[in-house]
Amino acid sequence: MRTLCDGCESAAAVVFCAADEAALCSACDVKVHMCNKLASRHVRVGLENSSDVPRCDICENAPGFFYCEIDGSSLCLQCDMAVHVGGKRTHGRYLLLRQRVE
């Protein structure tokens, strides 16, 4: 299954940027993330090989980009926002690249 770029909406996305909540093709990734020093620090997850990205443990459909150490589960962005409300906001969550998420 191919994901279209959220930037140009025509090319296949090769990275997902959690900070921008966007899947981007190579050209748009360069355009967006090389425009300034802060944007260049965004962590992006490669999407070129869909088998490299684990699926969300809740919806089992979307790619999982977050890992909750308390629940021991991988979560997509939508499920992470739905699950981690109220008291669960204190759960230690990481991007799958093991960067802590506040």
CORPECOR-V237861 format. One record per residue. N is the residue number from 1. RES is the residue in one letter. SS is DSSP state (h for helix, s for strand, l for the rest). OMEGA is omega in whole degrees, -180 to 180 (NA if undefined). Layout:
n=N res=RES ss=SS omega=OMEGA
n=N res=RES ss=SS omega=OMEGA
This chain:
n=1 res=M ss=l omega=-176
n=2 res=R ss=l omega=177
n=3 res=T ss=l omega=178
n=4 res=L ss=s omega=178
n=5 res=C ss=l omega=177
n=6 res=D ss=l omega=-180
n=7 res=G ss=l omega=-176
n=8 res=C ss=l omega=179
n=9 res=E ss=l omega=178
n=10 res=S ss=l omega=-178
n=11 res=A ss=l omega=177
n=12 res=A ss=s omega=178
n=13 res=A ss=l omega=178
n=14 res=V ss=l omega=177
n=15 res=V ss=s omega=172
n=16 res=F ss=s omega=178
n=17 res=C ss=s omega=-179
n=18 res=A ss=l omega=-180
n=19 res=A ss=l omega=180
n=20 res=D ss=l omega=-175
n=21 res=E ss=l omega=-175
n=22 res=A ss=s omega=171
n=23 res=A ss=s omega=-173
n=24 res=L ss=s omega=172
n=25 res=C ss=l omega=-178
n=26 res=S ss=h omega=-177
n=27 res=A ss=h omega=-180
n=28 res=C ss=h omega=177
n=29 res=D ss=h omega=179
n=30 res=V ss=h omega=-179
n=31 res=K ss=h omega=-177
n=32 res=V ss=h omega=-170
n=33 res=H ss=h omega=177
n=34 res=M ss=l omega=-177
n=35 res=C ss=l omega=177
n=36 res=N ss=l omega=-175
n=37 res=K ss=l omega=-179
n=38 res=L ss=l omega=-180
n=39 res=A ss=h omega=-179
n=40 res=S ss=h omega=179
n=41 res=R ss=h omega=-180
n=42 res=H ss=l omega=177
n=43 res=V ss=l omega=179
n=44 res=R ss=s omega=180
n=45 res=V ss=s omega=180
n=46 res=G ss=s omega=179
n=47 res=L ss=l omega=-174
n=48 res=E ss=l omega=178
n=49 res=N ss=l omega=-174
n=50 res=S ss=h omega=179
n=51 res=S ss=h omega=179
n=52 res=D ss=h omega=-178
n=53 res=V ss=l omega=-180
n=54 res=P ss=l omega=178
n=55 res=R ss=s omega=177
n=56 res=C ss=l omega=-180
n=57 res=D ss=l omega=-178
n=58 res=I ss=l omega=-177
n=59 res=C ss=l omega=179
n=60 res=E ss=l omega=-177
n=61 res=N ss=l omega=-176
n=62 res=A ss=l omega=175
n=63 res=P ss=s omega=177
n=64 res=G ss=l omega=-180
n=65 res=F ss=l omega=-179
n=66 res=F ss=s omega=174
n=67 res=Y ss=s omega=177
n=68 res=C ss=s omega=-178
n=69 res=E ss=l omega=179
n=70 res=I ss=l omega=-180
n=71 res=D ss=l omega=-178
n=72 res=G ss=l omega=-177
n=73 res=S ss=s omega=174
n=74 res=S ss=s omega=-176
n=75 res=L ss=s omega=171
n=76 res=C ss=l omega=-177
n=77 res=L ss=h omega=-178
n=78 res=Q ss=h omega=180
n=79 res=C ss=h omega=177
n=80 res=D ss=h omega=-180
n=81 res=M ss=h omega=-180
n=82 res=A ss=h omega=-176
n=83 res=V ss=h omega=-173
n=84 res=H ss=l omega=176
n=85 res=V ss=l omega=178
n=86 res=G ss=h omega=-178
n=87 res=G ss=h omega=-179
n=88 res=K ss=h omega=177
n=89 res=R ss=h omega=-179
n=90 res=T ss=h omega=178
n=91 res=H ss=l omega=176
n=92 res=G ss=l omega=-180
n=93 res=R ss=s omega=-178
n=94 res=Y ss=s omega=165
n=95 res=L ss=s omega=-178
n=96 res=L ss=l omega=175
n=97 res=L ss=l omega=176
n=98 res=R ss=l omega=171
n=99 res=Q ss=l omega=-178
n=100 res=R ss=s omega=180
n=101 res=V ss=s omega=178
n=102 res=E ss=l omega=NA
